[in-house]
Amino acid sequence: MVLTDNTQIKKTFLTERGFEKLNNELEFLRNNKRPEIAKSLRDTADDNDLAENNEYMLIKYEQSIVEGRINELERLLSWVEIITPGSDQGMIRLGSTVTVQEDTYPSETFTIVGTAEANSRNGMISDASPLGKSLLKHQVGDVVEVRTPDGLIKYKILSVS
């Protein structure tokens, strides 16, 4: 691949589990969904005017969505770096699971991952999020400040693994 001076390669940071999940999705789309859509297109493409065939147009739309997702996954996975557990003397880094507490609220536990794998509902926060950025390179006992739209929030780091 030829890169110009202005081109920057953006690595995708993933845990092994995140890599497997995205790779499985890519394989499913390539090996199952793509052929299924091609068959549906053949089945609906008759001798009639395709511009008037609504079912055909809906399948073409679905095809564009699937092909876009395949391209996105191929791009993400082509520059992947697997986050490996490491010993950084208790420092928070990509892949760390961190328990924090804000004032008198119950503690919360997060795993810090790359943006492609982030899912706050599952406790996976991005290293690019305000909280993720603030936690990186800190350790147990530290208090970090996070700027949010609602103001400054302080979190005490209770554990790192």
Secondary structure, 3 states (H helix, E strand, C coil): CCCCCCCCCCCEEECHHHHHHHHHHHHHHHHHHHHHHHHHHHHHCCCCCHHHCHHHHHHHHHHHHHHHHHHHHHHHHHCEEECCCCCCCCCCCCCCEEEEECCCCCCEEEEEECCCCCEHHHCEEECCCHHHHHHCCCCCCCEEEEEECCEEEEEEEEEEC
